[in-house]
């Protein structure tokens, strides 16, 4: 297994050292090749995703994977010249007439380990940004979407030389070997538990990492919010991809008097989005039986501890085997329940009563910092109290998910929800070495500070003290 990865890595590393600087024309060409890949193979890739899930519509893959990738590539092509040029830095008066600048260079070889839930966006997105920054890329996609991963490998091999960009497929053992390669940067998207293992393997080589993990992303409904509008947006954010989204709303905090109206509005919104769940081509299936069983166990545990479970629709009359789970609200959830101690990652939404904004902030801050936070309301003072009083990877106000769609905003976690950020120039710089360059002038007066020290040195230091 190691032998199958090492030659690929060695070839990319050698090429990156021979060609340390990568011309803009070549970077653009690589991005344009990826864009052509999406146009040529997008439909086939969407069909493979559908087959891997058991049901995931081509339209969902288009909006959540392919369209996002096109935006990422277009943004990089539009701004690549500006992102890549040397950045002038003002020189302090006491160092004049020297000059300083920051030279932006590729790191070398970037490894990407991607998950199954958005198998195109979360694999090709980081790869595109790394290529834009002038790097070579090795991609290890998820073994839980085998058809998609195999087709992705074939498509990439058709358009890229192996020492530019390649895809390697295999199980968790191969992923562990992949993590232990001495990349110049390793980008991982997945669970916190696996992220710890990836970070530990990378640390042995002093490989810098970006970890995009997950966690329990809260939704806060302020007393000033419009419940129907909030519930509709939360339903969309929660049920997109059947809740299998790292920034999906994980639980709702709301005033006790708002619970009944929210349950009614969420139920209506869910049924507008999906007039039926079982057999609906627009509603994604859960990725596997083990995942479905885990979600059922979380709900059963909550119910056994006194929670009330509200299904937004009747269960199917017979087991169709589609793994399209009817969404459920869990009312009266408590911190002791398993579904409040782990990321849910499915169409199950706990609803918890909070008397005030301060109580909601305290509830969030008593837990690990989330990847995303959502706030709904019209009271800007309460909004600002939440923004200032909590720490999360990102925030969307009066909607869900949308901060990830803004290429100008950094996307990433904090604490157990990850570290490092991607998207736009932030992502470009994540895969870039910013090299400090100081160019001394022939007229420099630095020699006046050389030993032997004496009165001249003291006079110069006196002048410098007045300048700094």
C-alpha positions as CSV (number, residue, x, y, z in Angstrom):
1,X,0.0,0.0,0.0
2,X,2.8,2.4,0.9
3,X,4.6,1.5,-2.4
4,X,1.5,2.5,-4.4
5,X,1.5,6.0,-2.8
6,X,5.2,6.7,-2.4
7,X,6.1,6.8,-6.1
8,X,3.2,9.2,-6.8
9,X,4.2,11.5,-3.9
10,X,7.9,11.3,-4.9
11,X,7.1,12.3,-8.5
12,X,5.0,15.3,-7.3
13,X,7.6,16.4,-4.8
14,X,10.4,16.2,-7.3
15,X,8.4,18.2,-9.9
16,X,7.5,20.8,-7.2
17,X,11.2,21.3,-6.3
18,X,12.4,21.5,-9.9
19,X,9.6,24.1,-10.8
20,X,9.4,26.1,-7.6
21,X,7.8,29.0,-9.4
22,X,4.6,28.1,-11.4
23,X,3.7,30.7,-14.1
24,X,0.2,32.2,-14.0
25,X,-0.5,30.8,-17.4
26,X,0.0,27.3,-16.2
27,X,-2.1,27.8,-13.1
28,X,-4.9,29.2,-15.2
29,X,-4.6,26.3,-17.6
30,X,-5.0,23.8,-14.7
31,X,-8.1,25.6,-13.4
32,X,-9.6,25.7,-16.9
33,X,-8.9,21.9,-17.3
34,X,-10.8,21.3,-14.1
35,X,-13.7,23.5,-15.3
36,X,-13.8,21.5,-18.6
37,X,-13.8,18.3,-16.5
38,X,-17.0,19.5,-14.7
39,X,-18.7,20.4,-18.0
40,X,-17.8,17.1,-19.7
41,X,-18.2,14.7,-16.8
42,X,-20.6,16.5,-14.5
43,X,-23.7,14.5,-15.4
44,X,-21.8,11.2,-15.1
45,X,-20.4,12.3,-11.7
46,X,-23.9,13.3,-10.5
47,X,-25.2,9.8,-11.6
48,X,-22.4,8.2,-9.6
49,X,-23.2,10.2,-6.5
50,X,-26.9,9.2,-6.9
51,X,-25.9,5.5,-7.1
52,X,-23.6,5.8,-4.0
53,X,-26.3,7.4,-1.9
54,X,-29.2,5.2,-3.1
55,X,-31.0,8.5,-3.9
56,X,-29.5,11.9,-4.4
57,X,-30.9,13.9,-7.2
58,X,-28.8,15.4,-10.0
59,X,-30.3,18.8,-9.2
60,X,-29.1,18.6,-5.6
61,X,-25.6,17.7,-6.8
62,X,-25.7,20.5,-9.3
63,X,-26.6,23.2,-6.8
64,X,-24.6,21.9,-3.8
65,X,-21.5,20.5,-5.6
66,X,-21.0,21.5,-9.2
67,X,-22.3,25.1,-9.0
68,X,-20.2,25.8,-5.9
69,X,-17.1,24.3,-7.8
70,X,-17.7,26.5,-10.8
71,X,-17.9,29.6,-8.5
72,X,-14.7,28.6,-6.8
73,X,-12.8,28.2,-10.1
74,X,-14.3,31.4,-11.6
75,X,-13.4,33.4,-8.5
76,X,-9.8,32.1,-8.6
77,X,-9.4,32.8,-12.3
78,X,-10.7,36.3,-11.8
79,X,-8.4,37.2,-8.9
80,X,-5.4,35.0,-9.5
81,X,-3.1,37.7,-10.8
82,X,-3.7,40.0,-7.8
83,X,-3.5,37.2,-5.3
84,X,-0.1,36.0,-6.8
85,X,1.8,39.3,-7.1
86,X,4.4,40.4,-4.6
87,X,2.9,42.5,-1.8
88,X,4.8,45.7,-1.0
89,X,5.4,46.4,2.6
90,X,6.1,49.8,4.0
91,X,9.7,50.1,5.3
92,X,10.2,51.7,8.7
93,X,12.0,55.1,8.7
94,X,15.1,53.7,10.6
95,X,15.7,51.0,7.8
96,X,15.4,53.3,4.8
97,X,16.4,53.4,2.0
98,X,16.0,49.6,2.0
99,X,12.9,48.0,0.6
100,X,10.7,45.1,1.7
101,X,8.0,42.9,0.1
102,X,6.3,39.6,0.6
103,X,6.7,37.1,-2.2
104,X,3.9,34.6,-2.6
105,X,5.1,31.1,-3.7
106,X,3.5,27.6,-3.9
107,X,4.1,25.4,-0.9
108,X,4.8,22.3,-3.1
109,X,2.7,19.2,-2.7
110,X,-0.7,19.4,-1.1
111,X,-2.7,16.4,0.2
112,X,-6.5,16.5,0.3
113,X,-8.6,14.0,2.2
114,X,-12.3,14.5,1.4
115,X,-15.5,13.2,2.9
116,X,-18.6,11.4,1.4
117,X,-21.4,13.9,2.1
118,X,-20.5,16.4,-0.7
119,X,-18.1,14.2,-2.6
120,X,-17.4,16.5,-5.5
121,X,-17.4,20.0,-3.8
122,X,-15.3,18.9,-0.9
123,X,-12.7,17.1,-2.9
124,X,-12.3,19.3,-6.0
125,X,-12.8,22.6,-4.2
126,X,-9.7,22.4,-2.0
127,X,-7.8,20.9,-5.0
128,X,-8.7,23.8,-7.3
129,X,-7.6,26.3,-4.7
130,X,-4.3,24.5,-4.2
131,X,-3.7,24.3,-8.0
132,X,-4.5,28.0,-8.2
133,X,-1.7,28.6,-5.6
134,X,0.7,26.7,-7.9
135,X,0.8,23.4,-6.0
136,X,0.8,19.8,-7.0
137,X,-2.2,17.9,-5.5
138,X,-2.8,14.3,-4.3
139,X,-6.5,13.6,-3.5
140,X,-7.9,10.8,-1.3
141,X,-11.7,10.8,-1.6
142,X,-14.0,8.8,0.6
143,X,-14.4,5.0,0.3
144,X,-18.0,5.4,1.4
145,X,-18.8,6.8,-2.1
146,X,-16.9,4.2,-4.2
147,X,-18.5,4.8,-7.6
148,X,-18.0,8.6,-7.4
149,X,-14.4,8.2,-6.1
150,X,-13.5,5.7,-8.9
151,X,-15.0,7.9,-11.6
152,X,-13.3,11.0,-10.2
153,X,-9.9,9.2,-10.4
154,X,-10.6,8.3,-14.1
155,X,-11.7,11.9,-14.9
156,X,-8.7,13.5,-13.3
157,X,-6.3,11.1,-14.9
158,X,-7.6,12.0,-18.3
159,X,-6.9,15.7,-17.8
160,X,-3.9,15.9,-15.6
161,X,-0.5,14.4,-15.4
162,X,0.1,12.3,-12.3
163,X,2.8,14.7,-11.1
164,X,0.3,17.6,-11.3
165,X,-2.9,16.2,-9.8
166,X,-3.9,12.6,-9.0
167,X,-6.6,10.7,-7.2
168,X,-5.8,7.7,-5.0
169,X,-8.6,5.4,-3.8
170,X,-8.6,3.0,-0.9
171,X,-9.9,2.2,2.6
172,X,-9.1,3.6,6.0
173,X,-5.8,1.9,6.1
174,X,-4.7,3.7,2.9
175,X,-6.0,7.0,4.3
176,X,-3.8,6.5,7.3
177,X,-0.8,5.9,5.1
178,X,-1.8,8.9,3.0
179,X,-1.9,11.1,6.2
180,X,1.6,10.0,7.1
181,X,3.2,11.3,3.8
182,X,5.4,14.4,4.3
183,X,3.1,16.8,2.4
184,X,3.8,20.5,2.4
185,X,0.2,20.9,3.5
186,X,-2.6,18.5,4.3
187,X,-6.2,19.5,4.0
188,X,-8.8,17.3,5.7
189,X,-12.6,17.5,5.8
190,X,-14.4,15.1,8.0
191,X,-15.3,14.2,11.6
192,X,-13.5,15.5,14.7
193,X,-12.5,12.0,15.8
194,X,-10.8,11.2,12.4
195,X,-9.4,14.7,12.3
196,X,-7.5,14.0,15.5
197,X,-5.8,11.0,13.9
198,X,-5.0,12.9,10.7
199,X,-3.4,15.8,12.7
200,X,-1.4,13.3,14.8
201,X,0.0,11.6,11.7
202,X,0.8,14.9,10.0
203,X,2.5,16.2,13.2
204,X,5.2,13.5,12.9
205,X,6.4,15.2,9.7
206,X,5.7,18.7,10.9
207,X,3.1,18.9,8.1
208,X,0.9,21.9,8.5
209,X,-2.8,21.0,8.3
210,X,-6.2,22.5,7.6
211,X,-9.0,20.6,9.4
212,X,-12.6,21.3,8.4
213,X,-14.5,19.3,11.0
214,X,-18.0,19.7,12.3
215,X,-19.8,19.9,15.6
216,X,-23.1,21.0,16.9
217,X,-24.1,24.2,15.1
218,X,-26.9,26.0,17.0
219,X,-29.8,28.0,15.7
220,X,-31.0,30.8,18.0
221,X,-34.5,32.2,17.5
222,X,-34.8,35.6,19.2
223,X,-38.2,36.8,20.5
224,X,-38.1,39.4,17.7
225,X,-37.9,36.8,14.9
226,X,-40.6,36.0,12.3
227,X,-41.2,32.3,13.2
228,X,-42.6,31.2,9.9
229,X,-39.7,32.7,7.9
230,X,-37.1,31.3,10.4
231,X,-38.7,27.8,10.4
232,X,-38.7,27.7,6.6
233,X,-35.0,28.6,6.3
234,X,-34.1,26.2,9.1
235,X,-36.0,23.4,7.4
236,X,-34.2,24.0,4.2
237,X,-30.8,24.1,5.9
238,X,-31.5,21.1,8.0
239,X,-33.0,18.9,5.2
240,X,-30.6,19.7,2.4
241,X,-28.8,16.5,1.7
242,X,-31.0,15.0,4.5
243,X,-29.0,16.8,7.1
244,X,-25.7,15.3,6.1
245,X,-24.0,18.7,6.0
246,X,-21.2,19.8,8.3
247,X,-22.9,23.2,8.9
248,X,-26.5,21.9,9.1
249,X,-28.4,23.4,12.0
250,X,-27.9,20.8,14.8
251,X,-30.2,22.1,17.4
252,X,-32.6,25.1,18.0
253,X,-32.7,27.4,21.0
254,X,-35.9,29.4,21.4
255,X,-38.2,31.1,23.9
256,X,-40.6,28.6,25.5
257,X,-43.6,30.5,24.2
258,X,-42.4,30.1,20.6
259,X,-42.1,26.3,20.7
260,X,-45.6,25.4,19.4
261,X,-45.5,27.9,16.6
262,X,-42.1,26.7,15.5
263,X,-43.1,23.1,15.5
264,X,-46.1,23.9,13.3
265,X,-44.2,26.2,11.0
266,X,-41.3,23.7,10.6
267,X,-43.6,20.9,9.8
268,X,-45.4,22.9,7.2
269,X,-42.2,24.1,5.6
270,X,-40.7,20.6,5.5
271,X,-43.8,19.3,3.8
272,X,-43.8,22.2,1.3
273,X,-40.2,21.3,0.4
274,X,-40.9,17.6,0.2
275,X,-44.6,16.7,-0.3
276,X,-43.5,13.1,0.5
277,X,-40.2,11.7,1.8
278,X,-40.1,8.1,0.9
279,X,-39.5,7.7,-2.8
280,X,-39.1,11.5,-3.4
281,X,-36.3,12.0,-5.9
282,X,-35.6,15.5,-4.4
283,X,-35.0,14.2,-0.9
284,X,-31.6,12.6,-0.3
285,X,-31.2,9.2,1.2
286,X,-28.9,8.5,4.2
287,X,-25.6,7.3,2.9
288,X,-25.8,3.8,4.6
289,X,-27.6,1.5,6.9
290,X,-25.2,2.0,9.8
291,X,-25.8,5.8,9.6
292,X,-29.6,5.3,9.6
293,X,-29.4,2.9,12.6
294,X,-27.3,5.4,14.5
295,X,-29.8,8.2,14.0
296,X,-32.7,5.9,15.1
297,X,-30.7,5.0,18.2
298,X,-30.2,8.7,19.0
299,X,-33.9,9.3,18.8
300,X,-34.7,6.3,20.8
301,X,-32.3,7.3,23.6
302,X,-33.9,10.8,23.8
303,X,-37.4,9.3,23.9
304,X,-36.4,6.9,26.7
305,X,-35.1,9.9,28.7
306,X,-38.4,11.7,28.4
307,X,-38.1,13.8,25.2
308,X,-41.1,14.2,22.9
309,X,-40.5,13.2,19.3
310,X,-42.5,14.9,16.6
311,X,-42.3,13.4,13.1
312,X,-43.2,15.9,10.4
313,X,-45.0,13.2,8.3
314,X,-46.3,9.7,8.9
315,X,-43.7,6.9,8.4
316,X,-43.9,5.0,5.1
317,X,-46.4,2.2,4.9
318,X,-43.7,-0.3,4.1
319,X,-40.0,-0.5,4.2
320,X,-38.9,0.6,0.7
321,X,-35.2,0.3,1.6
322,X,-34.5,3.8,0.3
323,X,-33.1,5.1,3.6
324,X,-35.1,8.4,3.2
325,X,-35.7,9.2,6.8
326,X,-38.8,11.2,7.8
327,X,-37.5,14.4,9.6
328,X,-38.1,14.5,13.3
329,X,-38.1,17.2,15.9
330,X,-37.0,16.3,19.4
331,X,-38.7,18.5,22.0
332,X,-37.5,18.8,25.5
333,X,-34.0,17.6,24.7
334,X,-31.5,17.8,27.6
335,X,-27.7,17.8,27.8
336,X,-27.6,14.2,29.1
337,X,-29.1,12.8,25.9
338,X,-26.7,11.3,23.3
339,X,-28.1,13.4,20.5
340,X,-26.9,16.5,22.4
341,X,-23.4,15.1,22.9
342,X,-22.5,14.3,19.3
343,X,-23.0,15.8,15.9
344,X,-26.3,14.5,14.6
345,X,-25.6,14.7,10.8
346,X,-29.1,13.7,9.7
347,X,-32.8,14.9,9.7
348,X,-33.2,15.0,13.4
349,X,-33.5,18.4,15.1
350,X,-33.6,18.9,18.9
351,X,-35.6,22.0,20.1
352,X,-34.6,23.5,23.5
353,X,-36.3,26.2,25.4
354,X,-34.2,29.2,26.6
355,X,-35.7,32.1,28.5
356,X,-33.2,34.7,27.3
357,X,-30.4,35.6,24.9
358,X,-28.0,35.4,27.9
359,X,-29.2,31.8,28.6
360,X,-28.7,30.8,25.0
361,X,-25.2,32.3,24.9
362,X,-24.4,30.4,28.2
363,X,-25.7,27.1,26.7
364,X,-23.6,27.5,23.6
365,X,-20.5,28.5,25.5
366,X,-20.7,25.5,27.8
367,X,-20.0,23.3,24.8
368,X,-17.3,22.9,22.2
369,X,-17.1,25.8,19.7
370,X,-19.3,25.1,16.7
371,X,-18.4,25.3,13.0
372,X,-21.5,27.5,12.3
373,X,-24.1,29.5,14.3
374,X,-27.4,30.8,13.1
375,X,-29.4,33.7,14.6
376,X,-32.9,34.8,13.6
377,X,-34.5,38.1,14.6
378,X,-34.9,41.8,14.0
379,X,-33.4,43.1,17.3
380,X,-29.9,44.1,16.3
381,X,-28.9,44.6,20.0
382,X,-29.7,41.0,20.7
383,X,-27.9,39.9,17.5
384,X,-24.8,41.8,18.4
385,X,-24.9,40.3,21.9
386,X,-24.8,36.8,20.3
387,X,-22.0,37.8,17.8
388,X,-19.9,39.3,20.6
389,X,-20.7,36.7,23.2
390,X,-20.0,33.5,21.2
391,X,-17.2,32.1,19.2
392,X,-17.9,29.9,16.1
393,X,-16.3,29.2,12.7
394,X,-18.9,31.4,10.9
395,X,-22.3,32.9,11.3
396,X,-25.3,33.4,9.1
397,X,-27.9,35.9,10.3
398,X,-31.6,35.3,9.3
399,X,-30.8,32.3,7.2
400,X,-28.8,29.1,7.2
401,X,-25.8,27.8,5.3
402,X,-25.3,30.9,3.2
403,X,-22.0,32.1,4.6
404,X,-20.3,29.1,3.0
405,X,-21.5,30.4,-0.4
406,X,-19.8,33.7,-0.1
407,X,-16.3,33.3,-1.7
408,X,-15.1,36.5,-0.1
409,X,-15.7,35.2,3.4
410,X,-13.2,32.7,5.0
411,X,-14.7,29.3,5.8
412,X,-13.3,27.2,8.6
413,X,-13.7,26.0,12.2
414,X,-12.4,26.9,15.6
415,X,-11.3,24.6,18.4
416,X,-12.9,21.1,18.0
417,X,-14.7,22.3,14.8
418,X,-11.3,22.6,13.1
419,X,-8.6,25.1,12.3
420,X,-7.5,27.0,9.3
421,X,-9.8,28.5,6.7
422,X,-10.5,28.1,3.0
423,X,-12.4,30.0,0.2
424,X,-11.2,32.9,-1.9
425,X,-8.0,34.6,-1.1
426,X,-8.0,33.2,2.4
427,X,-7.9,29.6,0.9
428,X,-5.3,30.7,-1.6
429,X,-3.0,32.0,1.1
430,X,-3.5,28.7,3.1
431,X,-1.7,26.9,0.3
432,X,0.9,29.7,-0.2
433,X,4.2,30.4,1.4
434,X,4.5,34.1,2.1
435,X,8.3,34.7,1.8
436,X,9.7,37.8,3.4
437,X,12.2,39.7,1.3
438,X,14.4,42.5,2.5
439,X,16.5,44.3,-0.1
440,X,19.3,46.4,1.5
441,X,20.4,49.7,-0.2
442,X,24.0,50.4,-1.0
443,X,23.4,53.6,1.1
444,X,22.4,51.7,4.2
445,X,23.8,53.1,7.5
446,X,23.7,49.7,9.3
447,X,27.5,49.6,9.6
448,X,27.3,52.5,12.0
449,X,25.9,50.1,14.5
450,X,28.7,47.5,14.1
451,X,31.2,47.0,16.9
452,X,33.5,48.2,18.3
453,X,30.9,50.3,20.2
454,X,31.7,53.8,21.3
455,X,30.5,57.4,21.1
456,X,29.4,57.1,17.5
457,X,27.3,54.0,18.3
458,X,25.7,55.9,21.3
459,X,24.8,58.9,19.0
460,X,23.2,56.6,16.4
461,X,21.2,54.7,19.1
462,X,20.0,58.0,20.5
463,X,18.7,59.0,17.1
464,X,17.0,55.6,16.6
465,X,15.3,55.7,19.9
466,X,13.6,59.0,18.8
467,X,12.3,57.2,15.6
468,X,10.8,54.1,17.1
